[in-house]
Amino acid sequence: MMSIIILAAAYRYYAGLAEKFGKTKWHFGILAILIYLGVQFGFGLCFGMFKEITNPGSLDETSDNTFTFVNLIGWLVAIAVVFGVYKLLERRFQKESFQKPSLEIEEIGNKEL
């Protein structure tokens, strides 16, 4: 349930960023979801490999408990990565908007009579 809330928030903020800079909203929303799920998958894979290497056979005895300290750490790492990519995209879009000529300059001389 917590991941669904995080995914919805990530989608919303990335879509808002895209709307602010005139990009396609759903592309960036899907990007946020893919980043979050990719980080979660990578973190879980790395932790599982670490646990199996340090204590062989320990993964055979796992419980079905869905809320663990490892899940909490995975959520925090994924949120940090999603936020970091958000800030990188925001800076990149701001640089692009400063490099583009202003819309007012482009419309000089295009007045309809």
N, C-alpha and C positions, 0 to 999 in steps of 0.2 A: 504494500500500500504506500509505503514511504517513497519508493522509487517512482510510482505513478505521479505523486505530488511533485517530486523533483523534476520529472520529465515535463510535466505541464508547465511548471515555472520556467524551465530552460527554454522550452518552445516559445513561450510568451515573450521572454526577454529578447531572444534572438530575432523573433518576428518584429518586435518593436524597433530593434536596431536597424533591421532591413527597411522598415517603413520610414524611419527617420532619414535614411540616406537614399531613398528611392529605389531600393532593390526589391526583388521578389521575396515576399514574406515567407511563403511556405518552404522555399529552398533552404533558407537559413534556419527555420524551425526544425526541419528534418536534419540539418547538419548538427544542431544542438542535441537532438535525440541520439544520433549516431555517435557523437563524441562521448556522451554519457554512457551509452551501452558498451561502446568499445573499451572505455576505461574500466568499467565494472567487470567486463569479461577478462581483460588483461590482468587486472588486479586479482581476480579470483583464480585465474590460471597460474599466476606467479605464486600466490599463496599456497595453492594446492600442491604445486611442484616442490616448493620449499618444505612444506609439511611432510610430504612423502619422502623426500630425500633425507631429511633429518630424523624421521621416525617412520621407517618403512612399515606399511600395513595400517597406519593410523587412519587413513581415509576409509577403510572398510568398516570402522566403528563409528561413523558419523551419525549424529542424530538428525531428526527432522526439524529442529528448532530453527526458526527463520530469523530470529533477532539475536545476533551475537555481537561481540565486540569487534570481530573481524568485519562484519557487515557495516557497522558504524564507521570504522576506519575507511572501508571501501566507498561509502557514501561521501565522506568528507573529501577523500582524494578525488573522486569523480566531480564533485561540486567545484573543487579548486581548479581542476583542469578546464571545466566548462567555463568558469569565470575568467580564467587566464586567456582562453581563446577568444572570449567575448571582448575583453579589453584589447587584445591584439587586432581583432577585426575593427573595433571602434577607432583605434588610432590609424589603421590603414585607410578606412573610409574618410576620416577627417583629412588625411594627407591628400587623398584623391580629390576631395571637394575643394581644397585650397588650390590645387593645380589646375582644375577646370576653370575656364573663363566663366565669369558670372553670367547668369541668364539675361540680365538686363543689358549687358554689353552685346550679346548675340542678337537681341531684338531691336537694337538701334537701327532705324531706317526701315523697319517693317510695319510702320503704322498704316492702317487701313484708312482711306479717305472716305 
